[in-house]
Every structure is written in structure tokens, then in C-alpha cells.
Amino acid sequence: MIPLVKPYMPPREVLMPALEQILYSGYIATGQAVDDFETEFRRFIGNPNMLSLHSGTDALHLTFILAGVKPGDEVISTPMTAEPTNTSIAMVGAKVVWGDVDPANGLLDPASVHSLITERTKAIVLVDYAGMVCDIDAFRHISAETGVPLIEDAAHALGSKYKGRMTGCNVPYTIFSLQAIKHMTTVDGGFLAVRSEAELDRARRLRWFGLDKKRSRLENDITEVGYKYAMNNVNATIGLVQMRYIEDVIGKYIANGKFYDEALAGADGVTLPFYYPGAEASYWLYTMKVERRDDFIRMMEANGVLASPLHHRSDTHSIFKDSRRDLPGMEQWYESFVHIPCGWWVTPEDRIRIVELVKKGW
């Protein structure tokens, strides 16, 4: 069975010596390995103001704090995402306001967002779902007009670009996930990209109880509640080894995605997603709409290929019952979208067979 998601791990002969060295070094907490991993990741993204964290969810939580979101505020977000995007909003006591999505791709619709902004709106969350990039210019215009900051949840979108610039360099705040099955994994982990060195310093304190790790504990004075969100040297060591392979691994996702874009264009029963001008997807999942989705999934699985919509729409969870509203674009998108395998493990032979299965019909 060709899986829908699968973690990449570097060759044993490369990864295990590095792990053994750090495990028996006597220092496995946050230290030099974390610093070195941050340096490499910042270089890859092209943004010097980035901080590693224990998870992408931690990065989201700190982002809302840095953006000044407080209890009673409103944050416009999308239901087309994994749960932490929106449960993190609840963590700071704010209310989620659901923006509708573009039924052509499942991404947040700028016109819907613009219509929802009030004096209580403190942030707009863009989710680059499945590695597809939102209409960044449209949202920049909204942000400039209203003063509401943009937060880009790029948990699915490592290696994607907008108008030639890496995701992580295009809006005030961006988060990445290095969770088990993402483009790159450190088993668990995340990154936060911010606007300035001052915000980076504040985030660094927030990730470690509010303490300044540049000073001894005897010299510290906590002025703001912080958390235990720091990455450790073990996870960072995995990340450092992964960085040697990251361009090749992401390149395979992108090559497979572009192959599907070309090979499935015009296929009966299939509608391919619309990519915004200037957006370059990193295809964490290959996403399309199909007629009779349940039949399609059964056919694919009967032929050894997993297919699934994968994500439960966030606005249907009970904790968000007070925020529910009609979302016609979401209804249209959600009834027919599906994912097929697209990652580093999908061989050229696999992807040809997958296309043949789709074109054969169901």
C-alpha cells in the first residue's frame, strides 16, 4: 500500500553516530546543537529572525502572544486546517471568527476575510494548506488597509515560495512544524519566524519560562509568564542531519506534485486546484477535487494506494460552537476534496501507476 504520509529519516550510518554523540555527551537539553540547527534553518529559509521550538503548536501559541492577541479579541482563521491552528487561538482566550475558503483550492478567501474585520480583530491566520500558498498580496493589502497583522501557518508548506521568496519571509509571523510526518521531521519540533530581533529576543524568553538564558538563574528576573517550549539537543541533532537532505527531499514532493498537475489535467471526474499567481506549492499533500469521493477512495485503496481528505473541518468541533456560521465556499470544497500520495517515497513508477488508476475511473 502506498501511504499518504511517511516520515523521512536520513541513512542510519549518518544519523546514528550523530545521535549517539549527543546522547552520551552529557548535555542533551537546549544547547549548542539547537543553536547550530537554528543557524542552518535560518539560512535555508533566508530569514535571520527565526526560533526553534518544541512543536509547531508552541510556535502558534507564542505567535498570538507576540501579536498582542488577548482574551476577548477576535482572530480570523480558516476551518480548513489541522486542529492546533485554531485551538491555539483558544489558548490565549480569543474568539475564532471563521473566514470562508476559496472553493477552487480550500485556501482562505481574502474577500471573506475583509468583510469580517471589526475593531476587535487582532490577527488574520493564513494556512498554506497541503503546501499550497495563500494569496499573499491580497492579504498584505488587507493588512495594510486595516492594520491587522498576518500570521502564516506554514506547517504544511516548508519549501514553498511566493513570488520567488521562501515562505517564512513574506508576512510578519510564520510558523513551521517539524512533526513526525511533515516534509522534514525532528520527531517533533517547530519554528517561529518574526519581524525583528527584538521580537526574537522576547520569543526566546517566552520559550523558557520567561528566563533569559544568556544570564544565570541567579541574575534573572522574570517579567512575563513563559513556557517550556524549547527544542532540545537531541531533536536538534536530528534536524541538523536532516538539513543535509532537505532540498532533495522537498524537491521530490515538488517534482511529484508538478507531474500530477500536468498528467491529471483534464482527467474525467477530477478538478485540479487553482494556484494563485506567484505561488509555488511544496505539495506536502497532493490535493484535488473528485466526483463521488467515497467511491474514488475505495477504488484507490483496492489498488494499493491510500487516498483521504485527511483533515476534519475545524469549525465543527464543540469548543467552537459559538463561532459557527454559514460557509458556502467551505461546503463546496469539503464535499469533494481528496489527497493522493505525493511525497519522497513515491517513485516515478508509482506516480505513473497512480495517474493511470485515476484516469481509468471509479
C-alpha positions as CSV (number, residue, x, y, z in Angstrom):
1,M,0.0,0.0,0.0
2,I,1.4,3.4,-1.0
3,P,0.9,5.6,2.1
4,L,-0.4,9.1,2.1
5,V,2.2,10.4,4.5
6,K,5.6,8.9,5.6
7,P,8.5,10.4,7.7
8,Y,11.8,10.7,6.0
9,M,14.8,9.7,8.1
10,P,18.4,10.0,6.9
11,P,20.5,6.9,6.4
12,R,21.3,5.0,9.6
13,E,25.0,5.3,9.1
14,V,24.8,9.1,9.0
15,L,22.1,9.7,11.7
16,M,23.0,7.2,14.4
17,P,26.6,8.3,15.0
18,A,25.4,11.9,15.4
19,L,22.7,10.9,17.8
20,E,25.0,8.7,19.9
21,Q,27.4,11.5,20.2
22,I,24.8,13.9,21.5
23,L,23.1,11.3,23.7
24,Y,26.3,10.5,25.6
25,S,27.8,14.0,25.5
26,G,26.4,14.8,29.0
27,Y,24.3,17.7,27.6
28,I,21.0,16.8,25.9
29,A,18.9,19.9,26.9
30,T,18.9,23.2,24.9
31,G,22.4,24.0,23.9
32,Q,24.9,24.3,21.0
33,A,23.1,21.7,18.8
34,V,19.9,23.8,19.0
35,D,21.9,27.0,18.1
36,D,23.6,25.2,15.2
37,F,20.3,23.9,13.9
38,E,18.7,27.3,14.1
39,T,21.6,28.7,12.0
40,E,21.1,26.1,9.3
41,F,17.3,26.5,9.2
42,R,17.5,30.3,9.1
43,R,20.0,30.0,6.2
44,F,17.6,27.7,4.3
45,I,14.6,30.0,4.7
46,G,16.5,33.2,4.3
47,N,15.2,34.9,7.5
48,P,17.6,35.6,10.4
49,N,14.7,36.1,12.9
50,M,13.7,32.5,13.5
51,L,13.5,30.5,16.7
52,S,13.2,26.7,17.2
53,L,10.6,25.3,19.5
54,H,9.3,22.0,20.8
55,S,6.4,22.0,18.4
56,G,4.6,23.9,15.7
57,T,1.7,24.3,18.2
58,D,4.1,26.0,20.6
59,A,5.1,28.4,17.8
60,L,1.4,29.2,17.2
61,H,0.8,29.9,20.8
62,L,3.8,32.3,21.1
63,T,2.8,34.0,17.8
64,F,-0.6,35.0,19.2
65,I,1.1,36.4,22.3
66,L,3.7,38.3,20.2
67,A,0.9,39.7,18.0
68,G,-0.9,41.0,21.1
69,V,-3.9,38.8,21.0
70,K,-5.7,38.8,24.3
71,P,-8.9,37.3,25.9
72,G,-12.0,38.7,24.2
73,D,-10.1,39.6,21.0
74,E,-11.1,38.1,17.6
75,V,-8.8,36.2,15.2
76,I,-10.0,35.5,11.7
77,S,-9.0,32.0,10.7
78,T,-9.9,29.1,8.4
79,P,-11.7,25.8,9.2
80,M,-9.6,24.1,6.5
81,T,-6.6,23.2,8.7
82,A,-5.4,20.8,11.4
83,E,-6.8,21.4,14.9
84,P,-3.8,23.3,16.5
85,T,-4.2,26.3,14.2
86,N,-7.4,27.2,16.0
87,T,-7.1,25.6,19.4
88,S,-4.0,27.8,19.8
89,I,-6.3,30.8,19.4
90,A,-8.4,29.5,22.2
91,M,-5.3,29.1,24.3
92,V,-4.9,32.9,24.5
93,G,-8.6,33.3,25.2
94,A,-9.5,34.8,21.9
95,K,-12.6,34.0,19.7
96,V,-12.2,32.4,16.3
97,V,-14.0,34.1,13.5
98,W,-14.4,31.8,10.5
99,G,-13.4,33.1,7.2
100,D,-14.7,31.2,4.2
101,V,-12.4,29.4,1.8
102,D,-11.9,29.6,-2.0
103,P,-13.7,26.5,-3.3
104,A,-11.1,26.3,-6.0
105,N,-8.4,25.3,-3.6
106,G,-9.6,25.3,0.0
107,L,-7.5,28.3,1.0
108,L,-8.7,31.3,2.9
109,D,-10.7,33.7,0.8
110,P,-9.4,37.4,1.0
111,A,-12.9,38.9,0.2
112,S,-14.5,36.9,3.0
113,V,-11.8,37.9,5.5
114,H,-12.1,41.6,4.6
115,S,-15.9,41.5,5.2
116,L,-15.3,40.1,8.8
117,I,-12.8,42.6,10.2
118,T,-14.1,44.7,13.2
119,E,-12.4,46.8,15.9
120,R,-12.0,43.5,17.8
121,T,-10.0,41.8,15.1
122,K,-6.4,41.4,16.2
123,A,-4.9,38.9,13.7
124,I,-5.6,37.1,10.5
125,V,-4.3,33.5,10.2
126,L,-3.4,32.2,6.7
127,V,-3.0,28.5,6.3
128,D,-0.9,27.2,3.4
129,Y,-3.0,24.0,3.4
130,A,-1.2,20.9,1.9
131,G,1.7,23.1,0.8
132,M,-0.5,25.4,-1.4
133,V,0.3,29.1,-0.8
134,C,-2.4,31.7,0.0
135,D,-3.0,34.9,-2.0
136,I,-0.3,36.8,-0.1
137,D,-0.6,40.0,-1.9
138,A,-4.3,40.3,-1.4
139,F,-3.9,39.7,2.3
140,R,-1.0,42.2,2.5
141,H,-3.3,44.8,1.1
142,I,-6.0,44.0,3.7
143,S,-3.4,44.2,6.5
144,A,-2.1,47.5,5.2
145,E,-5.6,48.9,5.0
146,T,-6.8,47.7,8.4
147,G,-3.6,47.4,10.5
148,V,-4.4,43.8,11.4
149,P,-1.2,41.6,11.3
150,L,-0.9,38.5,9.3
151,I,0.1,35.1,10.7
152,E,1.1,32.4,8.2
153,D,0.6,28.8,9.4
154,A,3.1,27.0,7.1
155,A,3.0,23.7,8.9
156,H,2.3,22.1,5.6
157,A,4.4,24.4,3.5
158,L,8.1,24.1,4.2
159,G,10.0,24.9,1.0
160,S,7.0,26.7,-0.7
161,K,7.5,30.2,-2.2
162,Y,5.6,33.3,-3.1
163,K,6.9,35.4,-5.9
164,G,10.3,33.8,-5.5
165,R,10.6,34.4,-1.8
166,M,10.6,31.4,0.6
167,T,7.6,31.0,2.9
168,G,8.8,32.4,6.2
169,C,9.9,35.7,4.6
170,N,6.6,37.1,3.4
171,V,4.4,38.2,6.4
172,P,5.1,39.4,9.9
173,Y,4.8,36.0,11.6
174,T,5.2,32.5,10.2
175,I,5.2,29.1,11.9
176,F,6.6,25.8,10.7
177,S,6.0,22.3,12.0
178,L,8.7,19.6,12.2
179,Q,6.3,17.0,13.5
180,A,6.6,13.3,12.6
181,I,5.1,13.3,9.1
182,K,6.0,16.7,7.7
183,H,8.4,17.5,4.9
184,M,11.1,17.4,7.5
185,T,10.8,15.9,10.9
186,T,12.8,16.2,14.1
187,V,10.4,13.6,15.6
188,D,8.6,16.7,17.0
189,G,9.6,20.4,16.7
190,G,8.7,23.7,15.2
191,F,10.0,27.1,14.1
192,L,8.7,30.6,14.5
193,A,9.7,33.4,12.2
194,V,9.1,37.0,13.4
195,R,9.7,40.6,12.2
196,S,12.6,41.8,14.3
197,E,15.5,40.9,16.6
198,A,13.6,42.4,19.5
199,E,10.6,40.1,18.9
200,L,13.0,37.2,18.5
201,D,14.6,38.0,21.9
202,R,11.1,38.2,23.5
203,A,10.1,34.8,22.0
204,R,13.4,33.3,23.2
205,R,12.5,34.3,26.8
206,L,8.9,33.1,26.4
207,R,10.0,29.6,25.3
208,W,12.0,29.2,28.5
209,F,9.7,30.2,31.5
210,G,10.4,33.9,30.8
211,L,14.1,33.4,31.7
212,D,16.9,35.0,29.8
213,K,19.3,32.0,29.1
214,K,22.1,34.4,28.5
215,R,22.2,35.1,32.2
216,S,22.4,32.7,35.1
217,R,19.2,32.0,37.0
218,L,20.6,33.9,40.0
219,E,20.7,37.1,37.8
220,N,17.3,36.6,36.1
221,D,14.1,38.5,36.8
222,I,11.0,37.1,35.1
223,T,8.8,39.9,33.9
224,E,6.4,37.9,31.7
225,V,5.0,34.4,32.0
226,G,6.8,32.0,29.8
227,Y,6.6,28.3,28.9
228,K,8.7,25.2,28.5
229,Y,8.7,25.3,24.7
230,A,12.4,25.0,23.9
231,M,13.7,22.4,21.5
232,N,16.4,20.1,22.9
233,N,19.7,19.0,21.6
234,V,18.5,15.5,20.6
235,N,15.7,16.8,18.4
236,A,18.1,19.5,17.0
237,T,20.7,16.9,16.1
238,I,18.2,15.0,14.1
239,G,17.3,18.3,12.4
240,L,21.0,19.1,11.7
241,V,21.4,15.8,9.9
242,Q,18.1,16.3,8.1
243,M,19.3,19.7,6.7
244,R,21.8,17.8,4.6
245,Y,19.0,16.2,2.7
246,I,16.2,18.7,2.9
247,E,16.5,20.2,-0.6
248,D,16.5,16.7,-2.2
249,V,13.5,15.5,-0.1
250,I,11.3,18.6,-0.7
251,G,12.4,18.5,-4.3
252,K,10.8,15.1,-4.7
253,Y,7.5,16.3,-3.3
254,I,7.5,19.2,-5.7
255,A,8.5,17.0,-8.7
256,N,5.7,14.6,-8.0
257,G,3.2,17.4,-7.5
258,K,4.1,19.0,-10.8
259,F,3.9,15.7,-12.5
260,Y,0.3,15.2,-11.2
261,D,-0.5,18.8,-12.2
262,E,0.4,18.0,-15.8
263,A,-0.7,14.4,-16.0
264,L,-4.1,14.8,-14.4
265,A,-5.2,18.0,-16.2
266,G,-8.5,17.3,-17.9
267,A,-8.9,13.8,-16.4
268,D,-12.6,12.8,-16.1
269,G,-14.1,13.3,-12.7
270,V,-11.1,15.3,-11.5
271,T,-10.8,19.1,-10.8
272,L,-7.3,20.3,-10.1
273,P,-6.7,23.1,-7.5
274,F,-6.1,26.7,-8.6
275,Y,-2.7,28.1,-7.6
276,Y,-2.6,31.9,-7.1
277,P,-0.2,33.8,-9.4
278,G,3.3,33.8,-7.9
279,A,2.5,30.9,-5.6
280,E,4.9,27.9,-5.7
281,A,3.5,24.9,-3.8
282,S,5.6,22.4,-1.9
283,Y,3.0,19.7,-2.2
284,W,3.1,18.2,1.3
285,L,-0.1,16.5,0.1
286,Y,-1.4,16.4,-3.5
287,T,-4.8,17.9,-3.4
288,M,-7.7,17.8,-5.9
289,K,-11.4,17.5,-6.1
290,V,-13.1,14.4,-7.4
291,E,-16.6,13.3,-8.1
292,R,-18.1,10.6,-5.8
293,R,-15.2,10.9,-3.4
294,D,-16.0,7.8,-1.3
295,D,-16.0,5.6,-4.5
296,F,-12.7,7.1,-5.5
297,I,-11.1,6.4,-2.2
298,R,-12.4,2.8,-2.2
299,M,-11.1,2.2,-5.8
300,M,-7.6,3.6,-4.9
301,E,-7.3,1.6,-1.8
302,A,-8.4,-1.6,-3.6
303,N,-5.4,-1.0,-5.9
304,G,-2.9,-0.4,-3.1
305,V,-2.9,3.4,-2.9
306,L,-4.2,5.3,0.1
307,A,-6.3,8.4,-0.5
308,S,-8.2,10.5,2.0
309,P,-9.5,14.0,2.8
310,L,-7.4,13.6,6.0
311,H,-8.5,16.7,7.9
312,H,-11.6,17.2,9.9
313,R,-13.0,20.7,9.4
314,S,-12.2,22.8,12.5
315,D,-15.4,24.7,12.8
316,T,-17.5,21.6,13.6
317,H,-15.6,20.9,16.9
318,S,-17.8,21.5,20.0
319,I,-15.3,24.0,21.5
320,F,-16.1,26.4,18.6
321,K,-19.9,26.0,18.6
322,D,-20.4,29.7,19.4
323,S,-18.4,30.7,16.3
324,R,-20.2,28.6,13.7
325,R,-21.7,30.3,10.7
326,D,-22.6,29.6,7.1
327,L,-19.5,28.9,4.9
328,P,-20.7,28.1,1.4
329,G,-17.2,28.0,-0.1
330,M,-16.1,25.5,2.6
331,E,-19.2,23.4,2.0
332,Q,-18.4,23.2,-1.7
333,W,-14.7,22.4,-1.2
334,Y,-15.2,20.0,1.7
335,E,-17.6,17.7,-0.1
336,S,-15.2,16.6,-2.8
337,F,-11.5,17.3,-2.0
338,V,-9.1,14.4,-1.5
339,H,-5.4,13.8,-1.3
340,I,-3.2,11.2,-3.0
341,P,0.4,10.2,-2.2
342,C,2.9,12.8,-3.4
343,G,6.0,12.6,-1.1
344,W,9.6,11.5,-1.3
345,W,8.6,7.7,-1.2
346,V,6.5,8.0,-4.3
347,T,8.7,6.7,-7.1
348,P,8.4,7.7,-10.8
349,E,6.9,4.3,-11.4
350,D,4.4,4.8,-8.5
351,R,3.2,8.1,-9.8
352,I,2.6,6.8,-13.3
353,R,0.5,4.0,-11.8
354,I,-1.4,6.4,-9.6
355,V,-2.2,8.6,-12.6
356,E,-3.3,5.5,-14.6
357,L,-5.6,4.4,-11.8
358,V,-7.2,7.9,-11.6
359,K,-7.7,8.1,-15.4
360,K,-9.2,4.6,-15.5
361,G,-12.2,5.8,-13.5
362,W,-14.1,4.6,-10.4
